């Protein structure tokens, strides 16, 4: 017999966050219902300040507020040393600071955050950078403190993300605008040079006066200098670096063509034999810079190299002589007594001196089940405290902790040698071909005694057959692919990863946090139907347990008001028992309670015992991400798969059903074992491997694999170094993203063929030395513009085909 403890009460949606709640839930005294007191408090703050337009812009725009703000949580921000390190500017009267707010997600968020001066008059200005989820605040120190500003943000559901990495980073990260300036300079000069060239292009006979021609040519020469010396500098630097390393990359013929085009143009202009090619030179630089900017813009706000410091809090509460002193993490010493509250990360190795709780080590080991700890036990840095208040005696500081040593393992920071991609391979041969063709044409006309045709052939071959079109094709194609993938929640470190994705032969998957959700699990109740009084009694008991399973049961029962009880006892790691009114209950493991009604049910269990009788049991198992089973089914058709997990093998039958019994499935894997497994696949089986994981225990494997993809549940979730970051909610599209990335190569080849047609037409005349400068000047930018539109159109078309637009 199976029964669900949920009541049949009419379900409502929280007015603030949209979470499910019942009419028994907290209301505003009117027709607005809230899932918790926190959501109601945010509504009341906005209502008092006439800011309820927040709810008009979007339906249920708020963030759930079930976790109450702990008193004193941000007391460390009163510490002048800490405050000095995170405030960007302060003159004693006004301070300015920028916060990272991962909760920002819609126009309502933007509107509300910029209304902060109306909530607290000490805040002078608030500006949101929506794309980077950052909030700039200027406030008056005499009216409001940094701590009060942060507490206000937390009260309205936008708690800033503060971490140790902010203190250890000496330099303030600034946006690199150098390429913007280069594009601006090249675009301005290109437009004006082209405009002044029109007079010669469309003039007949000698209709343009000599003085005007001299003026136009002089201005063109002046404008071409910043393009060559400033805007095109990165092509020359790259080409020179390539030559020094005895390798010709695609920038070598580009730089050579630009240089020869400039020199030939100077000769033509000052000798009076022609008008030069300065407009073409400037146009090519302008278009190529735009293409390279498109490549970088999609991932400039994503951190692919986060370390443990991004995961740790800024300060801990240190107990000294009975007084709690918020202390910066770097100043915590061995033997200090520190307090760690519920759901906080433990940043040091320490021994429990007071309190009992469970530690979730899934971040470090991959084990999803929390480990109970008692007084006197050693706990390691990186664990999350899931119970009540703990007091710990520090045995190792942050710099000496287990987590730090694990992160600093040399194999985790191994650097891969760069691999040649498609356009590098093509450009290598193309570059040699163009140089040989130009030289051969020049030597032929020199042997014929036609010196003027010799120089004309050499320069026009390099100008017309310049591999700029190939570079433009690669830049614009990969730049747009990166942009489209980013819009769909899949961020790649660089364009080179696009070339690696289609080569993948084997995919290694992590379980906890990758296939399954780190937060939340599936819970079912099997047994006798519980009446409302029994539900109330069970809820009243389990609310006092620190075990994650008890918290899941409490949420599952969905009781709005739970009576407090004092006559109970919790046995760490086994269960909780107590008297509720005149009824004696137990909730715990089958071994502790004394049996199970349904032993055939797989998964972890909490058995319910009431007055000497086993009434039922709560069975919980990992919650697999939406669409994971379909994803694995599609991946199996194209790749071989395996699974490595630091978790136990409780769900082996489920995993085997997903991957199939022919796929290797390994549990209890530590970070080093995962890394060695990847190495074995690469070295012994000669496979191109993709690793998909999320925690520090996957960091070595992600680094070792040919492509490492980190799964991120939220923007402030710790993400190890990786080649790509995929949002958890779109993991089920991973195969689609790989196939879309594979369209990169045919698009580049097709656009290059189209460009080659232009080049062959031009080369036919160029090698004869009879190509008109006007035609050469028009042919090259026309080819480039065609490539720009062609690559953009084809990538958009492929995106629609894969349903990514």
C-alpha positions in Angstrom: 0.0 0.0 0.0 1.4 3.4 -1.0 0.3 6.7 0.2 1.5 10.3 -0.2 1.5 12.6 2.8 0.6 15.7 0.8 -2.6 17.4 1.7 -5.4 18.1 -0.7 -5.4 21.7 0.2 -5.7 24.0 -2.8 -2.3 25.0 -4.1 -1.4 28.6 -4.6 1.8 30.3 -5.9 3.9 32.6 -3.8 3.2 36.2 -4.8 6.9 37.0 -4.5 8.9 34.0 -5.9 6.2 31.8 -7.5 7.0 28.7 -5.3 4.1 26.4 -4.6 2.2 27.1 -1.3 -1.2 26.5 0.1 -3.8 28.8 1.5 -2.6 27.7 4.9 0.6 29.6 4.1 1.5 33.0 5.2 -0.6 35.8 3.7 -0.6 39.5 3.6 -4.0 40.0 5.1 -5.4 40.2 1.6 -5.3 38.0 -1.5 -1.5 37.6 -1.6 0.0 34.4 -0.4 3.7 33.7 0.4 5.6 30.4 0.8 7.6 31.7 3.8 8.1 34.6 6.1 11.1 35.7 4.2 9.2 36.3 1.0 6.5 38.1 2.9 9.2 40.3 4.5 10.6 41.3 1.1 7.1 42.2 -0.1 6.5 44.4 3.0 9.8 46.2 2.5 8.8 47.0 -1.1 5.3 47.9 -0.1 6.4 50.3 2.6 8.6 52.1 0.1 6.0 52.2 -2.7 8.1 49.9 -4.9 5.5 47.2 -5.7 5.9 48.1 -9.4 8.6 45.4 -9.1 5.8 42.8 -9.4 4.2 44.5 -12.4 7.2 44.2 -14.7 7.4 40.4 -14.4 5.2 37.7 -12.8 6.7 36.3 -9.5 10.1 37.9 -10.1 11.6 37.4 -6.6 14.0 34.8 -5.3 12.8 32.3 -2.7 13.6 33.5 0.9 13.1 30.4 3.0 16.5 30.6 4.5 16.3 33.4 7.1 19.2 35.9 7.3 21.3 34.9 10.3 21.9 37.7 12.7 25.5 38.8 12.6 26.2 37.0 9.4 27.8 40.1 7.9 29.4 41.4 11.1 32.8 40.9 9.5 32.1 43.8 7.2 32.5 46.1 10.2 36.2 45.1 10.2 38.2 48.0 8.8 40.9 45.7 7.3 38.3 43.6 5.4 36.3 46.6 4.3 39.4 48.4 3.0 40.2 45.4 0.7 36.8 45.1 -0.9 35.7 48.8 -1.2 36.9 50.3 -4.5 36.9 53.9 -3.4 36.5 55.8 -0.1 37.3 59.4 0.8 36.0 59.2 4.4 32.6 60.6 3.3 31.6 58.5 0.3 32.4 54.9 -0.6 31.9 53.0 -3.8 31.8 49.3 -4.3 30.7 46.8 -7.0 28.9 43.6 -5.9 28.4 40.4 -7.9 24.7 39.4 -7.6 24.1 36.0 -9.2 20.3 36.3 -8.5 19.9 39.0 -11.2 17.7 37.5 -13.9 15.1 39.9 -15.3 14.0 43.5 -15.8 12.3 43.5 -12.4 15.7 42.8 -10.7 17.3 45.7 -12.7 14.5 48.1 -11.8 14.4 47.2 -8.1 18.1 47.4 -7.5 18.3 50.8 -9.1 15.6 52.0 -6.7 17.8 51.3 -3.6 18.3 55.0 -2.9 14.5 55.2 -2.2 14.7 52.4 0.3 17.8 53.8 2.2 18.7 57.5 1.7 22.3 56.8 2.6 22.7 55.1 -0.7 23.5 57.8 -3.3 23.4 55.8 -6.5 22.9 52.2 -7.7 23.6 51.0 -11.2 23.2 47.5 -12.6 25.4 45.9 -15.2 22.9 43.3 -16.3 25.2 41.2 -18.6 27.8 40.7 -15.9 25.2 40.6 -13.0 27.0 43.4 -11.1 25.7 46.2 -9.0 27.6 49.4 -8.5 26.7 51.3 -5.3 27.8 54.6 -4.0 26.9 55.4 -0.4 27.5 58.0 2.3 29.5 56.5 5.2 27.9 58.8 7.8 24.4 57.5 7.0 24.9 53.8 6.2 27.6 51.3 6.7 28.9 48.6 4.2 27.4 46.0 6.5 24.0 47.7 6.4 24.1 47.9 2.6 24.9 44.2 2.3 22.2 43.3 4.8 19.6 45.4 2.9 20.5 43.5 -0.3 20.2 40.2 1.5 16.8 41.2 3.0 15.3 41.9 -0.5 16.7 38.6 -1.9 19.9 39.8 -3.6 22.7 38.7 -1.2 26.0 39.6 -2.7 28.5 36.8 -3.5 31.5 37.5 -1.3 34.5 35.2 -1.3 38.1 34.9 -0.3 39.3 35.4 -3.8 38.2 39.0 -3.7 40.7 39.6 -0.9 43.6 37.7 -2.4 43.3 39.5 -5.8 45.5 42.5 -5.6 44.5 44.1 -8.9 41.1 45.3 -9.8 40.0 43.5 -12.9 39.4 46.0 -15.7 37.8 45.6 -19.1 40.3 45.4 -21.9 39.1 48.0 -24.4 42.3 48.1 -26.5 40.6 46.1 -29.4 37.6 48.4 -29.3 40.0 51.4 -29.8 41.8 49.6 -32.6 38.5 48.8 -34.4 37.4 52.4 -33.9 40.6 53.8 -35.4 40.6 51.3 -38.3 36.9 51.9 -39.1 37.3 55.7 -39.0 40.3 55.7 -41.2 38.9 53.0 -43.6 35.7 55.0 -44.1 37.5 58.3 -44.8 40.2 56.8 -47.1 37.5 55.0 -49.1 35.5 58.2 -49.4 38.5 60.1 -50.7 39.3 57.2 -53.1 35.8 57.5 -54.8 36.9 60.6 -56.7 39.6 58.6 -58.5 37.5 55.5 -58.9 34.7 57.3 -60.7 36.6 60.0 -62.4 37.0 60.2 -66.2 40.2 61.2 -67.9 41.8 64.0 -65.8 38.6 65.5 -64.4 40.0 65.7 -60.8 42.3 68.6 -60.3 45.9 67.8 -59.5 45.8 69.9 -56.2 42.7 68.1 -55.0 44.3 64.7 -55.8 47.4 65.6 -53.9 45.3 66.7 -50.9 43.2 63.5 -50.9 46.3 61.3 -51.3 48.1 63.1 -48.5 45.2 62.7 -46.1 44.9 59.0 -47.1 48.6 58.4 -46.3 48.2 60.2 -42.9 45.1 58.1 -42.1 46.8 54.9 -43.1 49.6 55.2 -40.6 47.6 54.6 -37.4 45.9 51.7 -39.1 49.2 50.0 -40.0 51.1 50.9 -36.8 48.4 50.7 -34.2 45.3 48.8 -35.4 47.2 46.1 -37.3 49.9 45.7 -34.6 48.6 42.3 -33.3 48.9 40.8 -36.8 52.6 41.8 -37.0 53.3 40.7 -33.4 51.7 37.3 -34.1 53.5 36.9 -37.4 56.9 37.7 -35.9 56.3 35.3 -33.0 55.5 32.6 -35.5 58.6 33.2 -37.6 60.8 33.2 -34.5 59.3 29.7 -33.6 60.0 28.5 -37.2 56.3 28.1 -38.1 54.1 30.0 -40.5 50.7 30.8 -39.1 48.0 32.6 -41.0 49.1 36.0 -39.7 52.4 35.8 -41.6 51.0 36.3 -45.2 48.4 38.7 -43.7 51.2 40.9 -42.2 53.3 40.5 -45.4 50.3 41.5 -47.6 49.6 44.5 -45.4 53.2 45.6 -45.4 53.7 45.1 -49.2 50.4 46.8 -49.9 51.4 49.8 -47.8 54.9 50.0 -49.4 53.5 49.6 -52.9 50.9 52.2 -52.2 53.5 54.7 -51.0 55.5 54.0 -54.2 52.5 54.5 -56.4 51.4 57.7 -54.7 54.7 59.4 -54.4 55.9 58.4 -57.9 52.6 59.5 -59.4 52.1 56.1 -61.1 48.9 55.2 -59.2 46.5 55.7 -56.3 47.6 52.8 -54.1 45.6 50.3 -52.1 45.3 52.1 -48.8 41.6 51.8 -48.7 41.8 48.0 -49.1 44.5 47.7 -46.5 42.5 49.6 -44.0 39.3 47.7 -44.8 40.9 44.3 -44.3 42.3 45.4 -40.9 38.9 46.7 -39.9 37.0 43.6 -40.8 39.5 41.1 -39.3 39.5 43.0 -36.0 35.7 42.8 -35.8 35.9 39.1 -36.4 38.4 38.5 -33.7 36.4 40.7 -31.3 33.3 38.6 -32.0 35.3 35.5 -30.9 36.2 37.0 -27.5 33.1 38.8 -26.5 30.9 35.8 -25.7 33.1 34.4 -22.9 34.7 37.5 -21.4 32.5 37.4 -18.3 32.9 33.7 -17.7 35.6 32.5 -15.3 37.1 29.2 -16.5 40.0 29.2 -14.0 38.3 29.5 -10.6 40.1 28.1 -7.6 39.2 27.2 -4.1 39.5 30.8 -3.0 36.4 31.6 -5.0 34.5 29.1 -2.9 35.5 30.1 0.6 33.9 32.9 2.7 35.9 36.1 3.5 35.8 35.7 7.3 34.9 33.3 10.1 33.6 34.0 13.7 36.5 33.4 16.1 35.6 32.8 19.8 38.1 34.5 22.1 37.5 34.8 25.8 33.8 34.3 25.3 33.6 37.0 22.7 32.8 36.4 19.0 35.2 38.3 16.7 34.7 38.2 12.9 38.2 37.5 11.5 39.6 37.4 8.0 40.3 33.9 6.9 44.0 34.5 6.1 44.5 35.6 9.8 43.0 32.5 11.3 45.7 30.5 13.2 46.1 27.0 14.4 44.2 26.3 17.7 41.8 29.2 17.1 38.2 28.3 18.0 35.8 29.2 15.2 32.1 28.9 14.7 30.5 27.5 11.5 26.8 27.9 11.0 24.3 25.8 9.0 25.0 25.5 5.2 28.3 27.3 5.5 31.5 26.0 3.9 34.3 24.9 6.3 37.5 26.5 5.0 40.0 24.9 7.4 40.9 21.5 8.6 39.6 21.4 12.2 38.4 19.2 15.1 34.8 19.5 16.4 34.7 20.9 19.9 31.0 21.6 20.3 27.9 20.6 18.5 26.9 17.7 16.2 26.1 17.9 12.6 26.6 16.2 9.2 29.2 17.3 6.6 28.5 17.2 2.9 31.8 16.4 1.1 30.2 16.2 -2.4 32.3 19.1 -3.6 35.6 17.4 -2.7 34.9 13.6 -2.9 31.7 13.4 -5.0 29.9 11.5 -2.2 26.4 12.8 -2.0 25.4 11.4 1.4 26.4 13.7 4.3 28.8 12.3 6.9 27.8 12.6 10.6 30.4 14.1 12.9 30.7 14.2 16.6 32.9 16.0 19.2 36.5 15.2 18.8 36.3 14.2 15.1 38.5 15.7 12.4 36.7 17.4 9.5 38.3 18.6 6.3 38.2 21.9 4.4 35.7 22.0 1.6 32.9 20.3 3.4 29.5 22.0 3.8 28.0 22.0 7.3 24.4 20.8 7.0 23.4 20.8 10.7 23.3 23.3 13.6 26.0 25.5 15.0 29.5 23.9 15.2 32.5 25.1 17.2 35.8 23.9 15.7 39.4 24.0 16.8 41.6 24.8 13.8 44.4 22.3 13.2 45.5 23.5 9.8 45.1 27.0 8.3 43.6 27.7 4.8 47.0 27.6 3.1 47.8 24.2 4.7 44.4 22.5 4.5 43.7 19.2 2.6 41.6 21.1 0.0 44.5 23.5 -0.8 46.9 20.6 -1.3 44.4 18.8 -3.4 43.8 21.9 -5.6 47.6 22.6 -5.9 48.4 19.1 -7.1 50.6 19.6 -10.2 48.6 17.3 -12.3 45.6 19.6 -11.8 47.5 22.5 -13.3 49.0 20.7 -16.3 49.1 22.8 -19.4 48.3 21.3 -22.7 50.3 22.0 -25.8 48.3 24.1 -28.3 46.9 22.1 -31.2 46.8 23.2 -34.8 43.2 23.8 -35.9 41.6 23.7 -39.4 42.5 27.1 -40.5 46.1 26.8 -39.2 46.5 23.7 -41.3 45.0 25.2 -44.4 46.8 28.5 -44.0 50.2 26.7 -43.7 49.9 25.4 -47.2 47.9 28.4 -48.5 50.6 30.8 -47.3 53.4 28.9 -49.0 51.3 28.7 -52.2 50.6 32.4 -52.3 54.2 33.4 -51.6 55.5 31.0 -54.3 52.9 32.1 -56.8 53.7 35.8 -56.3 57.5 35.2 -56.5 57.1 33.0 -59.6 55.0 35.7 -61.4 57.6 38.4 -60.4 60.5 36.3 -61.6 58.8 35.5 -64.9 58.2 39.2 -65.7 61.7 40.1 -64.5 63.1 37.5 -67.0 61.0 39.1 -69.7 62.5 42.5 -68.9 59.1 44.0 -67.9 60.1 45.5 -64.5 56.9 47.4 -64.1 54.9 44.2 -64.6 57.2 42.4 -62.2 56.3 44.7 -59.2 52.7 44.8 -60.3 52.4 41.0 -60.4 54.1 40.5 -57.0 52.0 43.0 -55.1 48.7 42.3 -56.7 49.0 38.6 -56.2 49.6 39.1 -52.5 46.8 41.7 -52.3 44.2 39.7 -54.3 45.2 36.2 -53.0 45.8 37.4 -49.4 44.4 34.7 -47.0 42.5 37.4 -45.3 39.2 35.8 -46.5 40.2 32.5 -44.7 41.0 34.4 -41.5 37.7 36.3 -41.8 35.8 33.1 -42.5 37.3 31.5 -39.4 36.9 34.5 -37.2 33.3 35.3 -38.1 32.1 31.7 -38.2 33.6 30.7 -34.8 32.8 34.1 -33.3 29.1 33.6 -34.2 29.1 30.0 -33.0 30.5 31.0 -29.7 27.9 33.7 -29.4 25.0 31.4 -30.2 26.3 28.7 -27.8 26.7 31.3 -25.1 23.1 32.5 -25.6 22.0 28.9 -25.0 24.0 28.5 -21.8 27.1 26.7 -23.2 30.3 28.8 -22.8 33.6 27.7 -24.4 37.0 29.0 -23.3 38.2 29.8 -26.8 37.5 29.1 -30.4 40.0 26.3 -30.5 37.6 24.2 -28.4 35.1 24.3 -31.3 37.6 22.4 -33.4 38.2 19.8 -30.6 34.5 19.0 -30.0 33.8 17.1 -33.3 36.9 14.9 -32.7 35.6 13.5 -29.4 35.3 9.6 -29.4 34.6 8.8 -25.7 32.7 10.8 -23.1 33.3 10.3 -19.3 30.5 11.4 -17.0 30.4 12.3 -13.4 27.3 11.4 -11.4 26.7 13.7 -8.4 26.1 17.2 -9.5 26.4 16.3 -13.1 23.7 13.7 -14.0 22.1 14.4 -10.6 21.1 17.6 -8.9 23.3 18.6 -6.0 20.4 20.2 -4.3 17.2 18.2 -4.0 16.4 14.5 -4.3 13.3 12.4 -5.1 11.4 11.4 -2.0 8.5 8.9 -1.9 6.5 7.6 1.0 5.4 3.9 1.2 3.1 2.6 3.9 -0.1 3.3 5.7 -1.9 6.5 4.9 -1.0 9.2 7.4 -3.8 11.4 8.8 -3.3 15.1 9.5 -2.5 14.6 13.2 0.2 12.1 12.3 1.8 14.3 9.7 1.9 17.1 12.3 3.6 14.8 14.8 6.2 13.6 12.3 6.9 17.1 11.1 7.3 18.3 14.8 9.9 15.6 15.4 12.0 15.7 12.3 12.3 19.5 12.4 14.8 19.0 15.2 17.0 16.7 13.3 20.2 18.0 11.5 20.2 15.1 9.0 19.5 16.1 5.4 16.9 13.3 5.1 14.9 14.7 7.9 14.9 18.1 6.3 13.7 16.5 3.1 10.9 14.8 5.0 9.9 18.1 6.6 9.7 19.8 3.2 7.8 16.8 1.7 5.1 16.9 4.4 4.4 20.5 3.6 3.1 21.4 7.0 2.8 25.2 7.3 2.8 25.4 11.1 4.8 22.9 13.2 4.6 22.8 17.0 7.8 22.9 18.9 8.8 19.9 21.1 11.5 19.5 23.7 11.3 15.8 24.6 13.4 14.2 21.8 16.7 12.6 21.2 18.8 12.3 18.0 21.3 9.5 17.5 23.8 10.8 15.1 23.7 9.0 11.7 20.9 6.7 12.8 17.7 8.7 13.5 15.6 10.8 15.9 13.0 9.7 18.5 10.7 11.5 20.9 7.3 12.1 22.5 4.8 14.3 20.7 1.9 14.9 23.1 1.2 11.4 24.2 2.6 9.6 21.2 6.1 8.1 20.9 7.7 8.2 17.4 10.9 7.2 15.7 12.3 8.2 12.3 15.6 6.7 11.2 17.5 4.0 9.4 15.9 0.5 9.1 18.7 -1.0 11.2 18.1 1.5 14.0 14.3 1.4 14.0 14.2 -2.4 13.7 13.0 -3.3 10.2 11.5 -2.2 6.9 8.1 -2.7 5.4 9.4 -2.7 1.8 12.9 -4.2 1.8 12.7 -4.5 -2.0 12.6 -0.8 -2.5 16.1 0.5 -3.5 17.6 3.7 -2.2 18.3 5.3 1.2 15.4 5.0 3.7 14.0 6.6 6.8 11.6 4.3 8.5 8.6 5.7 10.5 7.8 3.9 13.8 4.8 5.0 15.8 3.9 3.4 19.2 5.7 0.1 18.6 4.6 -0.3 15.0 6.4 0.4 11.7 3.9 2.5 9.8 5.8 3.3 6.6 9.1 4.5 5.2 10.4 7.5 3.3 12.6 6.4 0.4 14.8 8.9 -1.3 17.2 8.8 -4.2 19.1 11.2 -6.3 17.1 13.5 -8.5 18.4 13.1 -12.1 18.4 16.2 -14.2 15.6 16.7 -16.7 16.2 15.0 -20.0 19.4 13.2 -18.9 18.1 9.7 -19.9 17.2 11.0 -23.5 20.6 12.7 -23.7 22.5 9.5 -22.8 20.4 7.6 -25.3 21.5 10.0 -28.0 25.1 10.0 -26.9 25.3 6.2 -27.0 24.6 6.3 -30.7 27.6 8.4 -31.5 30.1 7.8 -28.6 31.3 5.2 -26.1 30.5 6.2 -22.6 31.7 5.6 -19.0 30.8 6.9 -15.6 33.1 7.8 -12.7 31.7 8.8 -9.4 33.0 9.5 -5.9 29.6 8.4 -4.6 28.6 4.9 -3.4 27.0 2.3 -5.7 23.5 2.5 -4.2 22.1 3.5 -7.6 24.1 1.1 -9.7 20.9 -0.5 -11.3 19.6 2.9 -12.3 23.0 3.9 -13.8 23.2 0.6 -15.7 19.8 1.1 -17.1 20.9 4.6 -18.3 24.3 3.8 -19.8 23.9 0.1 -20.5 25.9 -2.8 -19.0 28.6 -2.5 -21.6 29.6 0.9 -20.4 32.2 1.0 -17.6 30.7 2.3 -14.3 33.1 3.0 -11.4 32.1 4.2 -7.9 34.2 5.4 -4.9 36.6 7.2 -7.3 38.9 9.8 -5.8 40.3 12.7 -7.9 43.6 10.9 -8.7 41.8 7.8 -9.9 39.6 9.8 -12.2 42.6 11.5 -13.7 44.4 8.2 -14.2 41.3 6.7 -15.9 41.3 9.5 -18.5 45.0 9.0 -19.1 44.5 5.3 -19.7 41.8 6.0 -22.3 44.1 8.5 -24.1 47.4 6.6 -23.9 46.4 2.9 -24.0 43.2 3.1 -26.1 44.2 6.2 -28.1 40.8 7.9 -27.7 39.9 11.6 -27.8 38.1 12.1 -24.4 35.6 14.5 -23.1 35.0 14.7 -19.4 31.8 16.2 -18.0 31.9 17.0 -14.3 31.4 19.6 -11.7 33.4 19.5 -8.4 37.0 19.7 -7.3 37.1 15.9 -7.4 36.7 16.2 -11.2 39.3 19.0 -11.7 42.2 16.8 -12.6 40.1 14.7 -15.0 38.7 17.9 -16.7 42.2 19.2 -17.2 43.6 15.9 -18.5 40.8 15.3 -21.0 40.9 16.6 -24.5 37.8 18.7 -23.7 36.7 19.3 -20.1 33.1 20.6 -19.6 32.1 21.8 -16.1 28.4 21.7 -15.2 27.3 24.8 -13.2 24.0 25.0 -11.3 24.3 28.7 -10.8 26.7 31.5 -11.6 28.2 31.6 -8.2 28.6 27.8 -7.9 32.2 26.7 -7.8 33.5 25.7 -11.2 36.9 24.0 -11.7 39.2 24.9 -14.5 37.7 23.7 -17.7 37.5 24.2 -21.5 33.8 25.0 -21.2 31.0 25.7 -18.8 27.5 24.4 -19.4 24.5 25.6 -17.4 22.9 22.6 -15.7 19.4 23.3 -17.1 20.7 22.8 -20.7 22.9 19.7 -20.1 20.3 17.7 -22.0 21.3 19.6 -25.1 25.0 18.7 -24.9 24.9 16.5 -28.0 23.1 19.2 -30.0 25.8 21.7 -29.0 28.5 19.3 -30.2 26.8 18.8 -33.5 26.3 22.5 -34.0 30.0 23.1 -33.2 30.8 20.5 -35.9 29.2 22.7 -38.5 32.1 25.1 -38.0 34.4 23.2 -40.4 32.0 22.9 -43.5 31.0 26.6 -43.1 34.6 27.7 -43.2 35.4 25.5 -46.1 32.4 26.6 -48.1 33.1 30.3 -47.5 36.7 29.8 -48.3 35.7 28.2 -51.6 33.6 31.2 -52.4 36.4 33.5 -51.6 38.8 31.3 -53.7 36.6 32.0 -56.7 37.2 35.7 -56.2 40.9 35.1 -55.8 41.2 32.9 -58.9 39.5 35.5 -61.1 41.8 38.2 -59.7 44.9 35.9 -59.9 44.3 35.2 -63.5 44.9 38.9 -64.2 47.3 39.5 -61.4 50.0 37.0 -62.6 49.8 38.7 -66.0 50.6 42.0 -64.3 47.7 43.7 -66.0 45.2 43.9 -63.0 43.9 47.4 -62.6 44.5 48.9 -59.2 40.9 50.0 -59.2 39.7 46.5 -59.7 42.1 45.1 -57.1 41.0 47.7 -54.6 37.4 46.8 -55.1 37.8 43.0 -55.4 39.5 42.4 -52.1 37.0 44.3 -49.8 34.1 42.9 -51.9 35.4 39.4 -51.1 35.7 40.2 -47.4 32.2 41.7 -47.2 30.8 38.6 -48.9 32.5 36.4 -46.4 31.2 38.3 -43.5 27.6 38.0 -44.6 28.0 34.4 -45.8 29.4 33.1 -42.6 26.9 35.0 -40.4 24.0 33.7 -42.6 25.2 30.1 -42.6 25.8 30.0 -38.8 22.4 31.5 -38.2 20.8 28.9 -40.5 22.6 26.0 -38.7 21.5 27.4 -35.4 17.8 27.3 -36.5 18.3 23.8 -37.8 19.5 22.7 -34.4 16.7 24.7 -32.7 19.2 27.0 -31.0 17.5 30.2 -32.2 
